Amino acid sequence: MTVLPMFPLGSVLFPAMPTALRIFEERYIVMLSSVLGEEEPRFGVVLIERGSEVGGGEQRFDIGTVARITRLDPGEGAVGVIAVGAERIEVTRWLDDDPHPTAEVRTLPPLEWSDDLQPLRERAERLVRRTLAQASEFSPQQWPADIVLDDDPVAACWQLAGIAPVGALDQVRLLRAESLRELLDVLIETVELAAELLTMTWPDEIDDLDAFREPDKPE
């Protein structure tokens, strides 16, 4: 087990995905000061189950991702932090917040790529990009539909999960995947549902659900 400083957030961080944070609470300034003294500054990120990012006392999920700091932007009253998701972690025990959240964690095994997953990955990518493009016609999206993914196939699969227009609870489910096949299957399932809900929300503008749903491949 490893003891790691933790940063509970209102969003999920995936491996190979960037995150931008604005740190202003004293407890997290203390955390930042301590991790910056390490050779590889890092902290854990988990989703808040109930509560707020500010003030403490929140309930947290037990699955998360290590965030590796890549850039600092000091400012007046706050510090901007750019970090990138690395390995996944599971919290085995929360320790006292002294002053910031800390936990004992274990590192989850990395997911492994197999070339026979390529058709499934391509199907997931087409679906995610298509749904992002359609959703952007009605509301601003964090990620563009034509975003460039990593050349590494495992990283690219995590990035597809990270840019997919799905809710936080679905993201937690994706983060718990025990294989790349499971990750891609769940990703396709959740994005198809998101596309269907989008269709139901704007019935006059979207007439054909087939524009979102990837057709089943013949055996």
C-alpha positions as a printed NumPy array, in Angstrom:
array([[  0.   ,   0.   ,   0.   ],
       [  1.049,   3.586,  -0.669],
       [  0.063,   6.681,   1.306],
       [ -0.912,   9.424,  -1.116],
       [ -2.226,  12.978,  -0.731],
       [ -5.68 ,  13.163,  -2.278],
       [ -7.683,  15.818,  -4.073],
       [-11.422,  14.964,  -4.233],
       [-13.048,  16.722,  -7.196],
       [-16.442,  17.114,  -8.797],
       [-15.134,  15.429, -11.943],
       [-13.375,  12.19 , -12.896],
       [ -9.757,  12.118, -14.048],
       [ -8.846,   9.343, -16.491],
       [ -5.383,   8.019, -17.301],
       [ -3.761,   9.929, -20.194],
       [ -6.16 ,  12.859, -19.734],
       [ -5.129,  16.383, -18.655],
       [ -6.748,  18.358, -15.873],
       [ -6.471,  22.036, -14.956],
       [ -6.961,  22.994, -11.309],
       [ -7.098,  26.301,  -9.478],
       [ -5.841,  25.712,  -5.949],
       [ -6.704,  28.352,  -3.372],
       [ -7.741,  26.53 ,  -0.19 ],
       [ -5.011,  26.573,   2.451],
       [ -5.164,  22.804,   2.975],
       [ -4.423,  22.16 ,  -0.688],
       [ -1.724,  24.824,  -0.803],
       [ -0.072,  22.839,   2.008],
       [ -0.519,  19.641,  -0.001],
       [  0.978,  21.255,  -3.079],
       [  3.982,  22.502,  -1.109],
       [  4.667,  18.995,   0.187],
       [  4.372,  17.151,  -3.133],
       [  6.507,  19.675,  -5.014],
       [  9.449,  18.543,  -2.907],
       [  9.213,  15.067,  -4.406],
       [ 11.131,  13.905,  -7.461],
       [  7.847,  13.25 ,  -9.267],
       [  5.121,  15.53 ,  -7.857],
       [  1.797,  13.719,  -7.768],
       [ -1.453,  13.328,  -5.875],
       [ -4.574,  11.208,  -6.147],
       [ -7.868,  12.384,  -7.635],
       [-11.229,  10.809,  -6.771],
       [-14.777,  11.875,  -7.547],
       [-16.836,  13.446,  -4.765],
       [-19.902,  11.289,  -4.125],
       [-21.667,  13.825,  -1.906],
       [-20.66 ,  17.302,  -0.836],
       [-18.612,  20.145,  -2.277],
       [-15.043,  20.604,  -3.466],
       [-14.618,  23.495,  -1.018],
       [-14.683,  23.271,   2.752],
       [-14.183,  19.559,   3.427],
       [-16.514,  16.939,   4.872],
       [-17.371,  15.448,   1.49 ],
       [-18.006,  11.746,   0.802],
       [-15.734,  10.24 ,  -1.819],
       [-15.609,   7.325,  -4.223],
       [-12.88 ,   4.746,  -3.645],
       [-11.63 ,   4.599,  -7.258],
       [ -9.394,   7.269,  -8.714],
       [ -6.332,   8.207, -10.712],
       [ -2.878,   9.512,  -9.894],
       [ -2.372,  13.052, -11.204],
       [  1.207,  13.9  , -12.196],
       [  1.918,  17.623, -12.104],
       [  3.345,  18.989, -15.361],
       [  2.995,  22.748, -14.893],
       [  2.412,  25.413, -12.24 ],
       [  1.04 ,  28.918, -12.773],
       [  1.309,  30.909,  -9.529],
       [ -1.17 ,  33.75 ,  -9.249],
       [ -2.602,  36.157,  -6.74 ],
       [ -4.424,  34.135,  -4.104],
       [ -4.329,  30.898,  -6.08 ],
       [ -2.048,  28.509,  -7.944],
       [ -2.919,  27.065, -11.32 ],
       [ -1.951,  23.413, -11.72 ],
       [ -1.829,  21.381, -14.91 ],
       [ -1.619,  17.633, -14.344],
       [ -2.006,  14.465, -16.394],
       [ -3.731,  11.28 , -15.288],
       [ -1.398,   8.33 , -14.787],
       [ -2.14 ,   4.974, -13.147],
       [ -5.465,   4.12 , -11.55 ],
       [ -5.709,   3.657,  -7.802],
       [ -8.163,   2.179,  -5.307],
       [ -8.482,   3.708,  -1.851],
       [ -8.153,   1.02 ,   0.803],
       [ -8.36 ,   3.376,   3.794],
       [ -8.947,   7.086,   4.246],
       [ -6.653,   8.705,   6.798],
       [ -7.335,  11.845,   8.804],
       [ -7.458,  15.12 ,   6.869],
       [ -4.354,  16.712,   8.394],
       [ -4.895,  19.237,   6.922],
       [ -5.665,  17.819,   3.468],
       [ -7.209,  14.451,   2.528],
       [ -4.788,  11.516,   2.586],
       [ -5.371,   7.844,   1.883],
       [ -3.759,   4.462,   1.7  ],
       [ -4.095,   3.316,  -1.894],
       [ -3.185,   0.377,  -4.058],
       [ -2.285,   0.713,  -7.711],
       [ -4.607,  -1.094, -10.088],
       [ -3.001,  -3.148, -12.862],
       [ -2.735,  -1.395, -16.237],
       [ -5.073,  -2.496, -18.999],
       [ -3.451,  -4.416, -21.837],
       [ -3.948,  -3.901, -25.551],
       [ -4.627,  -6.692, -28.025],
       [ -4.815,  -6.166, -31.773],
       [ -8.14 ,  -7.989, -31.953],
       [ -9.655,  -5.037, -30.081],
       [ -8.995,  -2.682, -32.986],
       [-12.477,  -3.013, -34.596],
       [-14.12 ,  -2.377, -31.216],
       [-11.914,   0.633, -30.605],
       [-12.731,   2.054, -34.053],
       [-16.447,   1.564, -33.41 ],
       [-16.179,   3.347, -30.046],
       [-14.196,   6.204, -31.55 ],
       [-16.661,   6.796, -34.386],
       [-19.54 ,   6.779, -31.922],
       [-17.875,   9.144, -29.444],
       [-16.835,  11.627, -32.129],
       [-20.239,  11.546, -33.816],
       [-22.083,  12.111, -30.551],
       [-19.728,  14.908, -29.526],
       [-20.284,  16.626, -32.859],
       [-24.052,  16.392, -32.542],
       [-24.087,  17.5  , -28.898],
       [-21.95 ,  20.541, -29.756],
       [-24.745,  21.837, -31.988],
       [-26.896,  22.394, -28.905],
       [-24.451,  23.255, -26.114],
       [-20.704,  23.932, -25.753],
       [-18.651,  20.789, -25.167],
       [-15.37 ,  20.585, -23.286],
       [-13.717,  18.578, -26.059],
       [-14.001,  19.007, -29.846],
       [-15.146,  16.068, -31.934],
       [-11.951,  16.164, -34.014],
       [ -9.541,  16.083, -31.058],
       [ -6.319,  14.164, -31.774],
       [ -5.816,  11.07 , -29.637],
       [ -2.576,   9.531, -28.404],
       [ -0.715,   7.141, -30.701],
       [ -0.599,   4.571, -27.91 ],
       [ -3.804,   2.479, -28.2  ],
       [ -4.308,   2.055, -24.442],
       [ -3.912,   5.788, -23.831],
       [ -6.26 ,   6.497, -26.753],
       [ -8.949,   4.246, -25.274],
       [ -8.734,   6.082, -21.941],
       [ -8.892,   9.392, -23.792],
       [-12.049,   8.278, -25.59 ],
       [-13.56 ,   7.591, -22.17 ],
       [-12.378,  10.994, -20.996],
       [-13.89 ,  13.003, -23.853],
       [-17.15 ,  11.041, -24.118],
       [-20.234,  13.155, -23.283],
       [-21.442,  10.992, -20.401],
       [-22.174,  11.691, -16.739],
       [-19.841,  11.368, -13.782],
       [-21.348,   8.105, -12.516],
       [-20.873,   6.541, -15.939],
       [-17.288,   7.808, -15.864],
       [-16.698,   6.052, -12.54 ],
       [-18.035,   2.851, -14.094],
       [-15.619,   3.269, -16.998],
       [-12.733,   3.91 , -14.622],
       [-13.441,   0.6  , -12.867],
       [-13.034,  -1.444, -16.083],
       [-10.892,  -4.538, -15.568],
       [ -9.976,  -4.944, -19.238],
       [ -9.835,  -2.826, -22.369],
       [-12.63 ,  -4.88 , -23.878],
       [-14.824,  -4.08 , -20.885],
       [-13.849,  -0.411, -21.11 ],
       [-14.792,  -0.21 , -24.786],
       [-18.02 ,  -2.211, -24.345],
       [-19.177,  -0.001, -21.476],
       [-18.109,   3.122, -23.374],
       [-20.217,   2.141, -26.378],
       [-23.175,   1.3  , -24.144],
       [-23.074,   4.576, -22.208],
       [-22.509,   6.802, -25.245],
       [-25.364,   5.126, -27.129],
       [-27.597,   5.874, -24.154],
       [-26.352,   9.462, -24.045],
       [-27.13 ,   9.811, -27.749],
       [-30.606,   8.405, -27.206],
       [-31.261,  10.852, -24.379],
       [-30.012,  13.663, -26.574],
       [-32.498,  12.606, -29.239],
       [-35.338,  12.594, -26.709],
       [-34.359,  16.058, -25.491],
       [-34.455,  17.65 , -28.945],
       [-37.009,  15.583, -30.904],
       [-37.657,  18.295, -33.487],
       [-34.016,  18.784, -34.389],
       [-32.9  ,  15.141, -34.435],
       [-35.032,  12.696, -36.35 ],
       [-32.842,   9.675, -36.769],
       [-31.249,   7.818, -33.882],
       [-29.201,   5.843, -36.392],
       [-27.043,   8.947, -36.792],
       [-25.763,   8.221, -33.306],
       [-25.865,   4.456, -32.942],
       [-23.14 ,   2.399, -34.576],
       [-24.771,  -0.529, -36.427],
       [-24.003,  -4.015, -35.187],
       [-21.323,  -5.785, -37.168],
       [-22.258,  -9.064, -38.848],
       [-20.696, -12.168, -37.349]])
